[in-house]
Amino acid sequence: MAQSRRVERVAALIRNEMGQMLLNGIKNVSFNAAMITITEVEVSGDLQHCKIYVSIFGNETEIQDVFTDLEQSQIYLKGEMGRRLQMRRAPEVIFKLDKGMKKGNNVLNLLNKLEEERKTKDHKTIELAD
């Protein structure tokens, strides 16, 4: 049980430090222009591998450009993370694109559209009744 708490603590530290690095630590035009959100961090039990799920807002080409830049920065980010967290061995960093927020946004848009259609339908029914 203690190991899982340690893994969770390390994941939270990685999430915080990676967020700071993406916000302030990297001089990359695409990172500064895009809105990148770290949605989840998964660390393996032996602390050797780390999956970082990111959500990027923008059109498809911007998303792909930013994600490609993230993947190319993996080695630098791993080294910087190891220095900041003072870990003996920094985990291998793997970025995954999280499309959950985009899907959630699409669902909300559909629900709003259905609500608008229902209101217009109810409004027309009231006009006909008068």
C-alpha positions, 0 to 999 in steps of 0.5 A: 500500500505504501508503494501506491501512495508513493507512486501517486505522490510522484505522479502529482509532483510530475504533473505540477512540475511538468505544468510549470515547465510547459508554462514557463520553462520551454522557449517554444512558440507553439507552446506559448501560443497554444493552451495545453492542459495536463489531464492525467499522469500515470506512473508505473509502479517501479517509477521508470515510465510515465504517461502524461495525457495532455489536452490541447485546444486549437484546430487540428493542425495546431494540435498536431504541431504542438503535440509533435513539438511535445514529443520532440521535447521528451528528452529535455523534459525528462532531464529537467524533470529529474533535476527539479524533482531530484530523482535518482532516475527520471522516468521515461516520458511518453505523451498521449493526446487526451481527446476527452475534453474535446468529446465532452465539449461536443456533447455539451454543444449537442445538448445545447442545440437540443435544448434550443430546438426544444424551446423553439418547438415549445414556443411554436406550440404556444403560438399555435394554441393562442 
